[in-house]
Amino acid sequence: MDLVSAQPNKAPTTYDITPIIPNTTPPATPSTATLSPSSTSSSATTPSRYENQKRRDWNTFCQYLRNHKPPLSLPMCSGAHVLEFLRYLDQFGKTKVHNQTCPFFGLPNPPAPCPCPLRQAWGSLDALIGRLRAAYEEHGGRPEANPFGARAVRLFLREVRDFQAKARGVSYDKKRKRPKPKAVAPPPNNNAN
């Protein structure tokens, strides 16, 4: 009997992006009464919200690479794979983006519901790419080989931003910093009596 041909049929490809996060419960610490002053300064600090989100995003992307058919290793990942990941994430979006044929295309507040798809918002994708770009380099990737900084990814984000701005009737103009008003010095007191 041939063991290779006796394998059951495999299910169609699906991607489970639930990150595998180990138990992150901090270890029990002794009471503060038994701690010496030098040991209190060496205690670990809680990661920031940004660091936690970056770790979750990184785990999600790594899980996506493992579930990819065929599985991909991080060094083999390119900008094209990042775009594929972003398009995959679109199905979990919560932002209504009107199609060009929709009667509400370009209206910021549509008066009625429509069948247009829910997509990932441009701002969410932009922030995600920023976090993944930083995480890639933290995990030993070289900045010049970072797939999250690829030209194709930057162009994709720009296209998403522009299309969503048109579809929703809002502009994503870059906010310009206004120069601080210069404080006007009071006139010198020339009352020399």
QUIHU-V369236 format. One record per backbone hydrogen bond with DSSP energy under -0.5 kcal/mol. NH is the residue of the N-H (numbers start at 1). CO is the residue of the C=O. E is the energy in kcal/mol with one decimal. If there is no record, write none. Layout:
BEGIN
nh->[NH:NH]
co->[CO:CO]
e->[E:E]
END
This chain:
BEGIN
nh->[3:6:7:16:17:21:22:34:35:39:40:41:43:52:53:54:55:56:57:58:59:60:61:62:63:64:65:66:67:68:70:72:76:77:77:82:83:84:85:86:87:88:89:90:91:92:93:94:95:96:97:98:102:105:106:107:108:119:125:126:127:128:129:130:131:132:133:134:135:136:137:138:139:140:141:145:146:147:149:150:154:155:156:157:158:159:160:161:162:163:164:165:166:167:168:169:170:185:190:192:193]
co->[1:2:4:14:15:19:20:31:32:36:36:37:40:48:49:50:51:52:53:54:55:56:57:58:59:60:61:62:63:64:68:65:73:73:74:78:79:80:81:82:83:84:85:86:88:89:90:119:119:94:117:96:99:102:167:104:106:95:121:122:123:124:125:126:127:128:129:130:131:132:133:134:135:137:136:142:143:145:146:147:150:151:152:153:154:155:156:157:158:159:160:161:162:163:164:165:165:183:188:190:191]
e->[-0.6:-0.8:-1.0:-0.6:-0.7:-0.9:-0.5:-1.5:-0.6:-0.8:-1.2:-0.8:-0.8:-2.4:-2.5:-2.6:-2.2:-2.4:-2.7:-2.4:-2.6:-2.3:-2.5:-2.6:-2.3:-2.2:-2.2:-2.1:-2.2:-0.9:-0.6:-2.1:-0.9:-0.6:-1.4:-1.6:-2.3:-2.0:-2.1:-2.4:-2.5:-2.0:-2.3:-1.0:-1.2:-2.2:-1.9:-0.7:-2.4:-0.5:-2.1:-0.5:-1.4:-1.8:-2.3:-2.4:-0.6:-3.2:-2.1:-2.8:-2.2:-2.4:-2.6:-1.9:-2.3:-2.7:-2.5:-1.8:-2.5:-2.5:-1.4:-1.9:-1.6:-1.3:-2.2:-1.3:-1.2:-0.5:-1.3:-1.0:-2.0:-2.7:-2.2:-2.4:-2.0:-2.4:-2.6:-2.5:-2.6:-2.7:-2.7:-2.0:-2.0:-2.9:-2.0:-0.9:-1.6:-0.6:-0.9:-1.4:-1.0]
END
